[in-house]
């Protein structure tokens, strides 16, 4: 009896009678993973018309990207905005998570709820509302405006990651430090922080990605000299299919993968 | 009042002060969210009840009901969301079912594969589909080379392209919760059905399927809610032919600076989202109660 005729599950169905399921699963994984990966070889194509497999290899589209002032400028803006978002969102989110976790008040739950709203309500509304506020605060098209908007989106993520790390931390350790004479701040930095640092680092990496990948809010609040890479990409996508975007996409896939690997590494350290 | 009582009161007071001090650590983040998001959202909704001259009116909301262009947008939004949800459910169910029967190690590998697109930039993925689906794209070239069809199919800049892109984005959102809930189903029940003479199809349809329905409903609802607010995919892959609520809000502001109409539309979208989220959280609560039964 081949393995095909052996029962596959508790229902006693044979592998043979559910070969269709295996085929479907393979097709679905291909559907999920392949389209994005195909962009990589295509970006090295010589041709104007994105072909696969590319007939002639060239770095033409990478040259186009690195030689374009506007693409380079937008890339620099995105890196600046993402770095500053990490600097704003990580400390604000971390101390908020720490405070809310220890406050043990009914109000704390309400505050947590308010802080999570940016990722719960439809993103187009977030963009509209922030834009509306910025018109009055004169922050439209400014770098600081982009950074604050992205921080609003990153803070909930930081809070969730840090809170889950705090849950596995024994707060009595901090109480011991304080009863032995350490001040609140000293106790936080010498006892709490070393134990949640990998969660904080993971949160920092994900804040960077949140800002770097963000499109819709950037469409509203970034512009002119301070247009982000995603904003320029979105406009380019709506107008024509420019193979330069394949090169940029490949670079973005590499950046994202590296950062996620980093986050994964920190995440593993956080859970011993 | 004894000395002990005074002491206890002082301790209580200290603890209250301590708690509020802790809460105040959230103040900077809260201030940011308040000034840049919550206040403007409230303000926009307030404005949606007035004309430009400041006269109270329901004009903006009446427009949503009376103008046929809005009815079309709501219908498109509903249709796209419902179709995406249905396709995701039909494709995601077998995938989650398959994954739930694997060993923990193999299942984790599958989860990474499912999460891979989840973490790739939305724009990159949208671009990939644009390239694959266009008239001279890979799918059309291969399809015609293999003789599956003779004319290039219109796969993008329409509803088809929008749905393909949205299903690609939403599939992980239904597979993961479904997988989670299927893992908690007691397999000995299925075994018992088979033991008692049920055919594989019978034991699946009458035992496993009903037990997995709460997970499916919760996952599908989340997908539907997220679909309602989609903007980028229909904009790029719909080629201007698929206008959903978000696109209309953006044009109202970008092109016409029509805050009143955009806010009214936004209010309806938010209200719908919150109601459905509430329903989903109720379902999830029921689900965890079922899970706790094992």
Interface residues (C-beta under 8 A of the other chain):
Chain A: X8 X9 X10 X11 X12 X13 X17 X21 X22 X24 X25 X28 X29 X31 X32 X33 X35 X36 X38 X39 X42 X49 X50 X52 X92 X93 X95 X96 X98 X99 X100 X102 X103 X104 X105 X107 X108 X111 X114 X115 X117 X118 X120 X121 X122 X123 X124 X125 X126 X127 X128 X129 X130 X131 X132 X133 X134 X148 X149 X151 X152 X155 X159 X209 X213 X215 X216 X219 X220 X230 X233 X234 X237 X238 X241 X245 X246 X249 X252 X253 X256 X260
Chain B: X19 X20 X22 X23 X24 X25 X26 X28 X29 X30 X32 X33 X34 X35 X36 X37 X38 X39 X40 X41 X43 X44 X91 X94 X95 X97 X98 X101 X110 X113 X114 X116 X117 X119 X120 X121 X122 X123 X124 X125 X126 X127 X128 X129 X130 X131 X132 X134 X136 X137 X138 X168 X171 X172 X187 X188 X190 X191 X193 X194 X198 X200 X203 X204 X208 X228 X229 X231 X232 X235 X236 X245 X246 X249 X250 X253 X259 X262 X263 X266 X269 X270 X273 X277
